[in-house]
Amino acid sequence: TAAVSHEIKNPLNSIMLNADILSMKCKEQTVYAERIAADATRIKDIIDNTLNFSRLDDDRHNTNINMYRFLEDLCHYADRTLFKFTQIPFKTNIEKNIGEIYANPVNLEQIFLNILRNASEAVENTESPLITISARKQGDKTVVTVEDNGEGIPDNLKNMIFNEFYTTKQNGTGIGLYIVKELVEKYDGTISFDSETGKGTVFKVTLPSNDKQQSGIDNP
C-alpha cells in the first residue's frame, strides 16, 4: 500500500503544480484551476493518511525540534497552501521560548495540519471566520491550541470524533483525527477539545519537552 501510494503521489504533485500555474496565468479560468487543485489536494490527503499507518512506529527520523521555529514555518506553509484559496483570516500567538520536542517532524506536521484543515472546514459557512493557533510553555510541556469560530461539534458526536473511519463529511475518510490522536499519544502527549455548537471549537495538544521525552538519551 505504501509503495502504490508513493507512486500515485508523483503524478499528483505534477497535477497540483500545473493547476497552480494555470490559476496564475489564466485568470479567467481560475475557478476551474482551483477546483482541480482542491480535488488533487483531497486525494493527496487520503494518500498521506494511508501512508501514516505505516509510519506510526518509524522512529528513525526523530530529532530535536525547536517548536517556535517549527510552528512559525508550519503557519507560513498553511497560509500559502491550506488557506490560499479560502481567504480565511489566520492569526498566530506563539511564544518564543516554548521548548523542543523529540519527534519525527513529518508526524508533527500531520498532527497540526490535520487540525488546521478541520478548523478551516468548520468555518466555511461562518459570516466572519477566524482561526487562531497559539503556543506556550507550561512546566515541562509545550501546549499548542487551534481555535476556530465555526459551527462547533454537537454534543452527541463529541465522543466519536477520534474513532477510526468515523466522519460526518461527505468526502471525508474518517482517519484524520484518528491518526492525530495516535501520533500525539505516540509521543506521550495528550489531545483534547472544547466545543460549543454555533460558537466554535478549541483543540489543545500537549507534548512533553524533549528533556522528559528523551530521559537517559543525550541530545544530539
PyMOL CGO cylinders between C-alpha atoms (Angstrom):
from pymol import cmd
from pymol.cgo import CYLINDER

trace = [
    CYLINDER, 0.00, 0.00, 0.00, 2.81, 2.40, 0.87, 0.3, 1, 1, 1, 1, 1, 1,
    CYLINDER, 2.81, 2.40, 0.87, 4.58, 1.67, -2.43, 0.3, 1, 1, 1, 1, 1, 1,
    CYLINDER, 4.58, 1.67, -2.43, 1.43, 2.22, -4.51, 0.3, 1, 1, 1, 1, 1, 1,
    CYLINDER, 1.43, 2.22, -4.51, 0.58, 5.41, -2.60, 0.3, 1, 1, 1, 1, 1, 1,
    CYLINDER, 0.58, 5.41, -2.60, 4.09, 6.73, -3.20, 0.3, 1, 1, 1, 1, 1, 1,
    CYLINDER, 4.09, 6.73, -3.20, 3.81, 6.13, -6.96, 0.3, 1, 1, 1, 1, 1, 1,
    CYLINDER, 3.81, 6.13, -6.96, 0.43, 7.91, -7.09, 0.3, 1, 1, 1, 1, 1, 1,
    CYLINDER, 0.43, 7.91, -7.09, 1.88, 10.99, -5.38, 0.3, 1, 1, 1, 1, 1, 1,
    CYLINDER, 1.88, 10.99, -5.38, 4.39, 11.67, -8.18, 0.3, 1, 1, 1, 1, 1, 1,
    CYLINDER, 4.39, 11.67, -8.18, 1.84, 12.49, -10.94, 0.3, 1, 1, 1, 1, 1, 1,
    CYLINDER, 1.84, 12.49, -10.94, -0.46, 14.02, -8.33, 0.3, 1, 1, 1, 1, 1, 1,
    CYLINDER, -0.46, 14.02, -8.33, 2.20, 16.56, -7.37, 0.3, 1, 1, 1, 1, 1, 1,
    CYLINDER, 2.20, 16.56, -7.37, 2.50, 17.48, -11.06, 0.3, 1, 1, 1, 1, 1, 1,
    CYLINDER, 2.50, 17.48, -11.06, -1.27, 17.98, -11.30, 0.3, 1, 1, 1, 1, 1, 1,
    CYLINDER, -1.27, 17.98, -11.30, -1.24, 20.28, -8.26, 0.3, 1, 1, 1, 1, 1, 1,
    CYLINDER, -1.24, 20.28, -8.26, 1.74, 22.27, -9.54, 0.3, 1, 1, 1, 1, 1, 1,
    CYLINDER, 1.74, 22.27, -9.54, 0.29, 22.78, -13.02, 0.3, 1, 1, 1, 1, 1, 1,
    CYLINDER, 0.29, 22.78, -13.02, -3.13, 23.69, -11.63, 0.3, 1, 1, 1, 1, 1, 1,
    CYLINDER, -3.13, 23.69, -11.63, -1.43, 26.36, -9.52, 0.3, 1, 1, 1, 1, 1, 1,
    CYLINDER, -1.43, 26.36, -9.52, 0.43, 27.71, -12.57, 0.3, 1, 1, 1, 1, 1, 1,
    CYLINDER, 0.43, 27.71, -12.57, -2.79, 27.65, -14.61, 0.3, 1, 1, 1, 1, 1, 1,
    CYLINDER, -2.79, 27.65, -14.61, -4.64, 29.68, -11.97, 0.3, 1, 1, 1, 1, 1, 1,
    CYLINDER, -4.64, 29.68, -11.97, -1.92, 32.36, -12.13, 0.3, 1, 1, 1, 1, 1, 1,
    CYLINDER, -1.92, 32.36, -12.13, -1.57, 32.55, -15.92, 0.3, 1, 1, 1, 1, 1, 1,
    CYLINDER, -1.57, 32.55, -15.92, -5.21, 32.18, -16.99, 0.3, 1, 1, 1, 1, 1, 1,
    CYLINDER, -5.21, 32.18, -16.99, -7.18, 34.45, -14.70, 0.3, 1, 1, 1, 1, 1, 1,
    CYLINDER, -7.18, 34.45, -14.70, -10.49, 33.83, -16.49, 0.3, 1, 1, 1, 1, 1, 1,
    CYLINDER, -10.49, 33.83, -16.49, -10.13, 30.09, -15.81, 0.3, 1, 1, 1, 1, 1, 1,
    CYLINDER, -10.13, 30.09, -15.81, -9.08, 30.46, -12.17, 0.3, 1, 1, 1, 1, 1, 1,
    CYLINDER, -9.08, 30.46, -12.17, -12.23, 28.87, -10.74, 0.3, 1, 1, 1, 1, 1, 1,
    CYLINDER, -12.23, 28.87, -10.74, -11.66, 25.67, -12.71, 0.3, 1, 1, 1, 1, 1, 1,
    CYLINDER, -11.66, 25.67, -12.71, -7.98, 25.52, -11.82, 0.3, 1, 1, 1, 1, 1, 1,
    CYLINDER, -7.98, 25.52, -11.82, -8.85, 25.97, -8.16, 0.3, 1, 1, 1, 1, 1, 1,
    CYLINDER, -8.85, 25.97, -8.16, -11.33, 23.09, -8.34, 0.3, 1, 1, 1, 1, 1, 1,
    CYLINDER, -11.33, 23.09, -8.34, -8.64, 20.87, -9.88, 0.3, 1, 1, 1, 1, 1, 1,
    CYLINDER, -8.64, 20.87, -9.88, -6.19, 21.86, -7.15, 0.3, 1, 1, 1, 1, 1, 1,
    CYLINDER, -6.19, 21.86, -7.15, -8.77, 21.30, -4.40, 0.3, 1, 1, 1, 1, 1, 1,
    CYLINDER, -8.77, 21.30, -4.40, -9.66, 17.81, -5.61, 0.3, 1, 1, 1, 1, 1, 1,
    CYLINDER, -9.66, 17.81, -5.61, -5.98, 16.93, -6.06, 0.3, 1, 1, 1, 1, 1, 1,
    CYLINDER, -5.98, 16.93, -6.06, -5.30, 18.11, -2.52, 0.3, 1, 1, 1, 1, 1, 1,
    CYLINDER, -5.30, 18.11, -2.52, -8.14, 15.90, -1.26, 0.3, 1, 1, 1, 1, 1, 1,
    CYLINDER, -8.14, 15.90, -1.26, -6.57, 12.89, -2.98, 0.3, 1, 1, 1, 1, 1, 1,
    CYLINDER, -6.57, 12.89, -2.98, -3.17, 13.80, -1.52, 0.3, 1, 1, 1, 1, 1, 1,
    CYLINDER, -3.17, 13.80, -1.52, -4.69, 13.97, 1.98, 0.3, 1, 1, 1, 1, 1, 1,
    CYLINDER, -4.69, 13.97, 1.98, -6.13, 10.48, 1.61, 0.3, 1, 1, 1, 1, 1, 1,
    CYLINDER, -6.13, 10.48, 1.61, -2.76, 9.15, 0.44, 0.3, 1, 1, 1, 1, 1, 1,
    CYLINDER, -2.76, 9.15, 0.44, -0.90, 10.91, 3.28, 0.3, 1, 1, 1, 1, 1, 1,
    CYLINDER, -0.90, 10.91, 3.28, -3.29, 9.47, 5.85, 0.3, 1, 1, 1, 1, 1, 1,
    CYLINDER, -3.29, 9.47, 5.85, -2.89, 6.00, 4.34, 0.3, 1, 1, 1, 1, 1, 1,
    CYLINDER, -2.89, 6.00, 4.34, 0.90, 6.29, 4.44, 0.3, 1, 1, 1, 1, 1, 1,
    CYLINDER, 0.90, 6.29, 4.44, 0.77, 7.34, 8.07, 0.3, 1, 1, 1, 1, 1, 1,
    CYLINDER, 0.77, 7.34, 8.07, -0.45, 3.88, 9.05, 0.3, 1, 1, 1, 1, 1, 1,
    CYLINDER, -0.45, 3.88, 9.05, 3.00, 2.59, 8.05, 0.3, 1, 1, 1, 1, 1, 1,
    CYLINDER, 3.00, 2.59, 8.05, 4.85, 5.47, 9.74, 0.3, 1, 1, 1, 1, 1, 1,
    CYLINDER, 4.85, 5.47, 9.74, 3.42, 5.35, 13.25, 0.3, 1, 1, 1, 1, 1, 1,
    CYLINDER, 3.42, 5.35, 13.25, 6.24, 3.20, 14.61, 0.3, 1, 1, 1, 1, 1, 1,
    CYLINDER, 6.24, 3.20, 14.61, 9.04, 4.71, 12.49, 0.3, 1, 1, 1, 1, 1, 1,
    CYLINDER, 9.04, 4.71, 12.49, 11.44, 6.44, 14.91, 0.3, 1, 1, 1, 1, 1, 1,
    CYLINDER, 11.44, 6.44, 14.91, 14.41, 6.62, 12.52, 0.3, 1, 1, 1, 1, 1, 1,
    CYLINDER, 14.41, 6.62, 12.52, 13.77, 10.26, 11.69, 0.3, 1, 1, 1, 1, 1, 1,
    CYLINDER, 13.77, 10.26, 11.69, 13.19, 11.55, 15.23, 0.3, 1, 1, 1, 1, 1, 1,
    CYLINDER, 13.19, 11.55, 15.23, 15.13, 14.68, 16.06, 0.3, 1, 1, 1, 1, 1, 1,
    CYLINDER, 15.13, 14.68, 16.06, 15.09, 17.67, 18.40, 0.3, 1, 1, 1, 1, 1, 1,
    CYLINDER, 15.09, 17.67, 18.40, 12.55, 20.15, 17.05, 0.3, 1, 1, 1, 1, 1, 1,
    CYLINDER, 12.55, 20.15, 17.05, 12.56, 23.78, 18.12, 0.3, 1, 1, 1, 1, 1, 1,
    CYLINDER, 12.56, 23.78, 18.12, 8.82, 24.26, 18.45, 0.3, 1, 1, 1, 1, 1, 1,
    CYLINDER, 8.82, 24.26, 18.45, 8.83, 28.02, 17.92, 0.3, 1, 1, 1, 1, 1, 1,
    CYLINDER, 8.83, 28.02, 17.92, 10.63, 27.74, 14.57, 0.3, 1, 1, 1, 1, 1, 1,
    CYLINDER, 10.63, 27.74, 14.57, 8.61, 24.65, 13.63, 0.3, 1, 1, 1, 1, 1, 1,
    CYLINDER, 8.61, 24.65, 13.63, 5.26, 26.34, 14.26, 0.3, 1, 1, 1, 1, 1, 1,
    CYLINDER, 5.26, 26.34, 14.26, 6.32, 29.54, 12.53, 0.3, 1, 1, 1, 1, 1, 1,
    CYLINDER, 6.32, 29.54, 12.53, 7.28, 27.54, 9.41, 0.3, 1, 1, 1, 1, 1, 1,
    CYLINDER, 7.28, 27.54, 9.41, 4.12, 25.46, 9.66, 0.3, 1, 1, 1, 1, 1, 1,
    CYLINDER, 4.12, 25.46, 9.66, 1.94, 28.56, 9.82, 0.3, 1, 1, 1, 1, 1, 1,
    CYLINDER, 1.94, 28.56, 9.82, 3.63, 30.08, 6.76, 0.3, 1, 1, 1, 1, 1, 1,
    CYLINDER, 3.63, 30.08, 6.76, 3.11, 26.81, 4.89, 0.3, 1, 1, 1, 1, 1, 1,
    CYLINDER, 3.11, 26.81, 4.89, -0.55, 26.59, 5.93, 0.3, 1, 1, 1, 1, 1, 1,
    CYLINDER, -0.55, 26.59, 5.93, -1.11, 30.19, 4.89, 0.3, 1, 1, 1, 1, 1, 1,
    CYLINDER, -1.11, 30.19, 4.89, 0.34, 29.52, 1.42, 0.3, 1, 1, 1, 1, 1, 1,
    CYLINDER, 0.34, 29.52, 1.42, -1.48, 26.25, 0.85, 0.3, 1, 1, 1, 1, 1, 1,
    CYLINDER, -1.48, 26.25, 0.85, -4.36, 25.42, 3.17, 0.3, 1, 1, 1, 1, 1, 1,
    CYLINDER, -4.36, 25.42, 3.17, -5.77, 28.97, 3.32, 0.3, 1, 1, 1, 1, 1, 1,
    CYLINDER, -5.77, 28.97, 3.32, -4.62, 30.15, -0.10, 0.3, 1, 1, 1, 1, 1, 1,
    CYLINDER, -4.62, 30.15, -0.10, -7.98, 29.80, -1.85, 0.3, 1, 1, 1, 1, 1, 1,
    CYLINDER, -7.98, 29.80, -1.85, -10.31, 30.25, 1.12, 0.3, 1, 1, 1, 1, 1, 1,
    CYLINDER, -10.31, 30.25, 1.12, -9.14, 33.71, 2.29, 0.3, 1, 1, 1, 1, 1, 1,
    CYLINDER, -9.14, 33.71, 2.29, -9.88, 32.70, 5.89, 0.3, 1, 1, 1, 1, 1, 1,
    CYLINDER, -9.88, 32.70, 5.89, -8.21, 35.08, 8.41, 0.3, 1, 1, 1, 1, 1, 1,
    CYLINDER, -8.21, 35.08, 8.41, -5.46, 33.20, 10.22, 0.3, 1, 1, 1, 1, 1, 1,
    CYLINDER, -5.46, 33.20, 10.22, -3.85, 34.54, 13.42, 0.3, 1, 1, 1, 1, 1, 1,
    CYLINDER, -3.85, 34.54, 13.42, -0.87, 33.30, 15.41, 0.3, 1, 1, 1, 1, 1, 1,
    CYLINDER, -0.87, 33.30, 15.41, 0.07, 33.79, 19.05, 0.3, 1, 1, 1, 1, 1, 1,
    CYLINDER, 0.07, 33.79, 19.05, 3.24, 31.74, 19.52, 0.3, 1, 1, 1, 1, 1, 1,
    CYLINDER, 3.24, 31.74, 19.52, 5.58, 32.38, 22.43, 0.3, 1, 1, 1, 1, 1, 1,
    CYLINDER, 5.58, 32.38, 22.43, 9.29, 32.13, 21.59, 0.3, 1, 1, 1, 1, 1, 1,
    CYLINDER, 9.29, 32.13, 21.59, 10.59, 30.01, 24.45, 0.3, 1, 1, 1, 1, 1, 1,
    CYLINDER, 10.59, 30.01, 24.45, 8.27, 27.04, 24.19, 0.3, 1, 1, 1, 1, 1, 1,
    CYLINDER, 8.27, 27.04, 24.19, 10.94, 24.35, 24.21, 0.3, 1, 1, 1, 1, 1, 1,
    CYLINDER, 10.94, 24.35, 24.21, 11.91, 21.45, 21.98, 0.3, 1, 1, 1, 1, 1, 1,
    CYLINDER, 11.91, 21.45, 21.98, 10.12, 18.21, 21.15, 0.3, 1, 1, 1, 1, 1, 1,
    CYLINDER, 10.12, 18.21, 21.15, 11.95, 15.00, 20.26, 0.3, 1, 1, 1, 1, 1, 1,
    CYLINDER, 11.95, 15.00, 20.26, 9.88, 13.65, 17.38, 0.3, 1, 1, 1, 1, 1, 1,
    CYLINDER, 9.88, 13.65, 17.38, 9.59, 13.00, 13.66, 0.3, 1, 1, 1, 1, 1, 1,
    CYLINDER, 9.59, 13.00, 13.66, 8.81, 16.39, 12.07, 0.3, 1, 1, 1, 1, 1, 1,
    CYLINDER, 8.81, 16.39, 12.07, 6.55, 14.69, 9.50, 0.3, 1, 1, 1, 1, 1, 1,
    CYLINDER, 6.55, 14.69, 9.50, 4.43, 13.36, 12.34, 0.3, 1, 1, 1, 1, 1, 1,
    CYLINDER, 4.43, 13.36, 12.34, 4.13, 16.81, 13.95, 0.3, 1, 1, 1, 1, 1, 1,
    CYLINDER, 4.13, 16.81, 13.95, 3.16, 18.33, 10.60, 0.3, 1, 1, 1, 1, 1, 1,
    CYLINDER, 3.16, 18.33, 10.60, 0.42, 15.75, 10.23, 0.3, 1, 1, 1, 1, 1, 1,
    CYLINDER, 0.42, 15.75, 10.23, -0.91, 16.49, 13.70, 0.3, 1, 1, 1, 1, 1, 1,
    CYLINDER, -0.91, 16.49, 13.70, -1.27, 20.23, 13.28, 0.3, 1, 1, 1, 1, 1, 1,
    CYLINDER, -1.27, 20.23, 13.28, -2.14, 20.37, 9.57, 0.3, 1, 1, 1, 1, 1, 1,
    CYLINDER, -2.14, 20.37, 9.57, -4.99, 17.92, 10.15, 0.3, 1, 1, 1, 1, 1, 1,
    CYLINDER, -4.99, 17.92, 10.15, -6.34, 20.07, 12.98, 0.3, 1, 1, 1, 1, 1, 1,
    CYLINDER, -6.34, 20.07, 12.98, -5.95, 23.27, 10.94, 0.3, 1, 1, 1, 1, 1, 1,
    CYLINDER, -5.95, 23.27, 10.94, -7.68, 21.67, 7.97, 0.3, 1, 1, 1, 1, 1, 1,
    CYLINDER, -7.68, 21.67, 7.97, -10.62, 20.66, 10.15, 0.3, 1, 1, 1, 1, 1, 1,
    CYLINDER, -10.62, 20.66, 10.15, -10.79, 24.19, 11.52, 0.3, 1, 1, 1, 1, 1, 1,
    CYLINDER, -10.79, 24.19, 11.52, -10.86, 25.66, 8.00, 0.3, 1, 1, 1, 1, 1, 1,
    CYLINDER, -10.86, 25.66, 8.00, -13.74, 23.37, 7.06, 0.3, 1, 1, 1, 1, 1, 1,
    CYLINDER, -13.74, 23.37, 7.06, -15.60, 24.22, 10.27, 0.3, 1, 1, 1, 1, 1, 1,
    CYLINDER, -15.60, 24.22, 10.27, -15.67, 27.97, 9.45, 0.3, 1, 1, 1, 1, 1, 1,
    CYLINDER, -15.67, 27.97, 9.45, -16.70, 27.63, 5.80, 0.3, 1, 1, 1, 1, 1, 1,
    CYLINDER, -16.70, 27.63, 5.80, -20.22, 28.91, 6.50, 0.3, 1, 1, 1, 1, 1, 1,
    CYLINDER, -20.22, 28.91, 6.50, -19.28, 31.39, 9.23, 0.3, 1, 1, 1, 1, 1, 1,
    CYLINDER, -19.28, 31.39, 9.23, -20.03, 35.04, 8.46, 0.3, 1, 1, 1, 1, 1, 1,
    CYLINDER, -20.03, 35.04, 8.46, -16.74, 36.35, 9.92, 0.3, 1, 1, 1, 1, 1, 1,
    CYLINDER, -16.74, 36.35, 9.92, -14.46, 33.29, 10.06, 0.3, 1, 1, 1, 1, 1, 1,
    CYLINDER, -14.46, 33.29, 10.06, -11.30, 33.28, 12.15, 0.3, 1, 1, 1, 1, 1, 1,
    CYLINDER, -11.30, 33.28, 12.15, -8.72, 30.64, 13.04, 0.3, 1, 1, 1, 1, 1, 1,
    CYLINDER, -8.72, 30.64, 13.04, -6.06, 31.18, 15.72, 0.3, 1, 1, 1, 1, 1, 1,
    CYLINDER, -6.06, 31.18, 15.72, -3.10, 28.98, 16.58, 0.3, 1, 1, 1, 1, 1, 1,
    CYLINDER, -3.10, 28.98, 16.58, -1.40, 29.62, 19.92, 0.3, 1, 1, 1, 1, 1, 1,
    CYLINDER, -1.40, 29.62, 19.92, 1.53, 28.01, 21.72, 0.3, 1, 1, 1, 1, 1, 1,
    CYLINDER, 1.53, 28.01, 21.72, 3.02, 28.38, 25.19, 0.3, 1, 1, 1, 1, 1, 1,
    CYLINDER, 3.02, 28.38, 25.19, 5.25, 26.55, 27.66, 0.3, 1, 1, 1, 1, 1, 1,
    CYLINDER, 5.25, 26.55, 27.66, 3.56, 25.03, 30.70, 0.3, 1, 1, 1, 1, 1, 1,
    CYLINDER, 3.56, 25.03, 30.70, 6.05, 23.48, 33.10, 0.3, 1, 1, 1, 1, 1, 1,
    CYLINDER, 6.05, 23.48, 33.10, 7.89, 20.74, 31.23, 0.3, 1, 1, 1, 1, 1, 1,
    CYLINDER, 7.89, 20.74, 31.23, 5.30, 20.63, 28.44, 0.3, 1, 1, 1, 1, 1, 1,
    CYLINDER, 5.30, 20.63, 28.44, 4.54, 22.54, 25.25, 0.3, 1, 1, 1, 1, 1, 1,
    CYLINDER, 4.54, 22.54, 25.25, 0.86, 23.39, 24.76, 0.3, 1, 1, 1, 1, 1, 1,
    CYLINDER, 0.86, 23.39, 24.76, -0.50, 24.22, 21.30, 0.3, 1, 1, 1, 1, 1, 1,
    CYLINDER, -0.50, 24.22, 21.30, -4.11, 25.25, 20.72, 0.3, 1, 1, 1, 1, 1, 1,
    CYLINDER, -4.11, 25.25, 20.72, -6.05, 25.73, 17.49, 0.3, 1, 1, 1, 1, 1, 1,
    CYLINDER, -6.05, 25.73, 17.49, -9.23, 27.75, 17.86, 0.3, 1, 1, 1, 1, 1, 1,
    CYLINDER, -9.23, 27.75, 17.86, -11.97, 28.41, 15.31, 0.3, 1, 1, 1, 1, 1, 1,
    CYLINDER, -11.97, 28.41, 15.31, -15.30, 30.23, 15.46, 0.3, 1, 1, 1, 1, 1, 1,
    CYLINDER, -15.30, 30.23, 15.46, -17.07, 27.73, 13.24, 0.3, 1, 1, 1, 1, 1, 1,
    CYLINDER, -17.07, 27.73, 13.24, -20.12, 25.54, 13.56, 0.3, 1, 1, 1, 1, 1, 1,
    CYLINDER, -20.12, 25.54, 13.56, -18.87, 23.57, 16.56, 0.3, 1, 1, 1, 1, 1, 1,
    CYLINDER, -18.87, 23.57, 16.56, -19.27, 19.87, 17.35, 0.3, 1, 1, 1, 1, 1, 1,
    CYLINDER, -19.27, 19.87, 17.35, -22.71, 18.64, 18.51, 0.3, 1, 1, 1, 1, 1, 1,
    CYLINDER, -22.71, 18.64, 18.51, -22.75, 17.02, 21.95, 0.3, 1, 1, 1, 1, 1, 1,
    CYLINDER, -22.75, 17.02, 21.95, -23.91, 13.66, 20.57, 0.3, 1, 1, 1, 1, 1, 1,
    CYLINDER, -23.91, 13.66, 20.57, -20.83, 13.43, 18.33, 0.3, 1, 1, 1, 1, 1, 1,
    CYLINDER, -20.83, 13.43, 18.33, -18.11, 14.54, 20.73, 0.3, 1, 1, 1, 1, 1, 1,
    CYLINDER, -18.11, 14.54, 20.73, -17.23, 11.06, 21.96, 0.3, 1, 1, 1, 1, 1, 1,
    CYLINDER, -17.23, 11.06, 21.96, -16.83, 9.71, 18.41, 0.3, 1, 1, 1, 1, 1, 1,
    CYLINDER, -16.83, 9.71, 18.41, -14.61, 12.19, 16.57, 0.3, 1, 1, 1, 1, 1, 1,
    CYLINDER, -14.61, 12.19, 16.57, -11.38, 10.30, 17.32, 0.3, 1, 1, 1, 1, 1, 1,
    CYLINDER, -11.38, 10.30, 17.32, -12.86, 6.95, 16.24, 0.3, 1, 1, 1, 1, 1, 1,
    CYLINDER, -12.86, 6.95, 16.24, -11.27, 5.24, 13.25, 0.3, 1, 1, 1, 1, 1, 1,
    CYLINDER, -11.27, 5.24, 13.25, -13.27, 5.72, 9.99, 0.3, 1, 1, 1, 1, 1, 1,
    CYLINDER, -13.27, 5.72, 9.99, -15.89, 7.91, 11.67, 0.3, 1, 1, 1, 1, 1, 1,
    CYLINDER, -15.89, 7.91, 11.67, -16.72, 11.04, 9.67, 0.3, 1, 1, 1, 1, 1, 1,
    CYLINDER, -16.72, 11.04, 9.67, -19.60, 13.44, 9.09, 0.3, 1, 1, 1, 1, 1, 1,
    CYLINDER, -19.60, 13.44, 9.09, -18.01, 14.91, 5.93, 0.3, 1, 1, 1, 1, 1, 1,
    CYLINDER, -18.01, 14.91, 5.93, -19.32, 13.99, 2.51, 0.3, 1, 1, 1, 1, 1, 1,
    CYLINDER, -19.32, 13.99, 2.51, -15.79, 13.39, 1.20, 0.3, 1, 1, 1, 1, 1, 1,
    CYLINDER, -15.79, 13.39, 1.20, -14.11, 12.51, 4.50, 0.3, 1, 1, 1, 1, 1, 1,
    CYLINDER, -14.11, 12.51, 4.50, -12.09, 9.37, 5.17, 0.3, 1, 1, 1, 1, 1, 1,
    CYLINDER, -12.09, 9.37, 5.17, -12.60, 9.26, 8.94, 0.3, 1, 1, 1, 1, 1, 1,
    CYLINDER, -12.60, 9.26, 8.94, -8.93, 8.65, 9.68, 0.3, 1, 1, 1, 1, 1, 1,
    CYLINDER, -8.93, 8.65, 9.68, -7.60, 12.21, 10.04, 0.3, 1, 1, 1, 1, 1, 1,
    CYLINDER, -7.60, 12.21, 10.04, -8.31, 12.78, 13.72, 0.3, 1, 1, 1, 1, 1, 1,
    CYLINDER, -8.31, 12.78, 13.72, -7.76, 9.11, 14.47, 0.3, 1, 1, 1, 1, 1, 1,
    CYLINDER, -7.76, 9.11, 14.47, -4.20, 9.44, 13.11, 0.3, 1, 1, 1, 1, 1, 1,
    CYLINDER, -4.20, 9.44, 13.11, -3.74, 12.72, 15.01, 0.3, 1, 1, 1, 1, 1, 1,
    CYLINDER, -3.74, 12.72, 15.01, -4.63, 11.06, 18.33, 0.3, 1, 1, 1, 1, 1, 1,
    CYLINDER, -4.63, 11.06, 18.33, -2.39, 8.06, 17.59, 0.3, 1, 1, 1, 1, 1, 1,
    CYLINDER, -2.39, 8.06, 17.59, 0.56, 10.33, 16.80, 0.3, 1, 1, 1, 1, 1, 1,
    CYLINDER, 0.56, 10.33, 16.80, 0.07, 12.59, 19.83, 0.3, 1, 1, 1, 1, 1, 1,
    CYLINDER, 0.07, 12.59, 19.83, -0.05, 9.57, 22.13, 0.3, 1, 1, 1, 1, 1, 1,
    CYLINDER, -0.05, 9.57, 22.13, 2.99, 8.07, 20.39, 0.3, 1, 1, 1, 1, 1, 1,
    CYLINDER, 2.99, 8.07, 20.39, 4.98, 10.99, 21.82, 0.3, 1, 1, 1, 1, 1, 1,
    CYLINDER, 4.98, 10.99, 21.82, 3.40, 10.66, 25.28, 0.3, 1, 1, 1, 1, 1, 1,
    CYLINDER, 3.40, 10.66, 25.28, 1.21, 13.69, 24.65, 0.3, 1, 1, 1, 1, 1, 1,
    CYLINDER, 1.21, 13.69, 24.65, -2.49, 14.38, 25.08, 0.3, 1, 1, 1, 1, 1, 1,
    CYLINDER, -2.49, 14.38, 25.08, -5.14, 15.91, 22.85, 0.3, 1, 1, 1, 1, 1, 1,
    CYLINDER, -5.14, 15.91, 22.85, -8.46, 17.36, 24.00, 0.3, 1, 1, 1, 1, 1, 1,
    CYLINDER, -8.46, 17.36, 24.00, -11.06, 19.81, 22.77, 0.3, 1, 1, 1, 1, 1, 1,
    CYLINDER, -11.06, 19.81, 22.77, -13.82, 22.13, 23.91, 0.3, 1, 1, 1, 1, 1, 1,
    CYLINDER, -13.82, 22.13, 23.91, -16.65, 22.89, 21.52, 0.3, 1, 1, 1, 1, 1, 1,
    CYLINDER, -16.65, 22.89, 21.52, -19.99, 24.65, 21.53, 0.3, 1, 1, 1, 1, 1, 1,
    CYLINDER, -19.99, 24.65, 21.53, -22.44, 24.37, 18.66, 0.3, 1, 1, 1, 1, 1, 1,
    CYLINDER, -22.44, 24.37, 18.66, -22.61, 27.61, 16.70, 0.3, 1, 1, 1, 1, 1, 1,
    CYLINDER, -22.61, 27.61, 16.70, -19.68, 29.18, 18.55, 0.3, 1, 1, 1, 1, 1, 1,
    CYLINDER, -19.68, 29.18, 18.55, -16.62, 27.17, 17.62, 0.3, 1, 1, 1, 1, 1, 1,
    CYLINDER, -16.62, 27.17, 17.62, -14.05, 24.66, 18.77, 0.3, 1, 1, 1, 1, 1, 1,
    CYLINDER, -14.05, 24.66, 18.77, -10.67, 24.73, 20.52, 0.3, 1, 1, 1, 1, 1, 1,
    CYLINDER, -10.67, 24.73, 20.52, -8.29, 21.78, 20.12, 0.3, 1, 1, 1, 1, 1, 1,
    CYLINDER, -8.29, 21.78, 20.12, -5.44, 21.52, 22.63, 0.3, 1, 1, 1, 1, 1, 1,
    CYLINDER, -5.44, 21.52, 22.63, -2.32, 19.39, 22.06, 0.3, 1, 1, 1, 1, 1, 1,
    CYLINDER, -2.32, 19.39, 22.06, 0.09, 18.96, 24.98, 0.3, 1, 1, 1, 1, 1, 1,
    CYLINDER, 0.09, 18.96, 24.98, 3.51, 17.41, 24.33, 0.3, 1, 1, 1, 1, 1, 1,
    CYLINDER, 3.51, 17.41, 24.33, 6.37, 16.77, 26.77, 0.3, 1, 1, 1, 1, 1, 1,
    CYLINDER, 6.37, 16.77, 26.77, 9.58, 18.73, 26.23, 0.3, 1, 1, 1, 1, 1, 1,
    CYLINDER, 9.58, 18.73, 26.23, 12.49, 16.68, 24.94, 0.3, 1, 1, 1, 1, 1, 1,
    CYLINDER, 12.49, 16.68, 24.94, 14.30, 16.60, 28.29, 0.3, 1, 1, 1, 1, 1, 1,
    CYLINDER, 14.30, 16.60, 28.29, 11.46, 14.41, 29.56, 0.3, 1, 1, 1, 1, 1, 1,
    CYLINDER, 11.46, 14.41, 29.56, 10.80, 12.66, 26.26, 0.3, 1, 1, 1, 1, 1, 1,
    CYLINDER, 10.80, 12.66, 26.26, 14.45, 11.54, 26.00, 0.3, 1, 1, 1, 1, 1, 1,
    CYLINDER, 14.45, 11.54, 26.00, 15.15, 10.50, 29.57, 0.3, 1, 1, 1, 1, 1, 1,
    CYLINDER, 15.15, 10.50, 29.57, 18.54, 8.81, 29.54, 0.3, 1, 1, 1, 1, 1, 1,
    CYLINDER, 18.54, 8.81, 29.54, 19.32, 9.92, 25.98, 0.3, 1, 1, 1, 1, 1, 1,
    CYLINDER, 19.32, 9.92, 25.98, 21.89, 12.60, 25.22, 0.3, 1, 1, 1, 1, 1, 1,
    CYLINDER, 21.89, 12.60, 25.22, 20.79, 15.47, 22.97, 0.3, 1, 1, 1, 1, 1, 1,
    CYLINDER, 20.79, 15.47, 22.97, 22.36, 15.26, 19.51, 0.3, 1, 1, 1, 1, 1, 1,
]
cmd.load_cgo(trace, "trace")
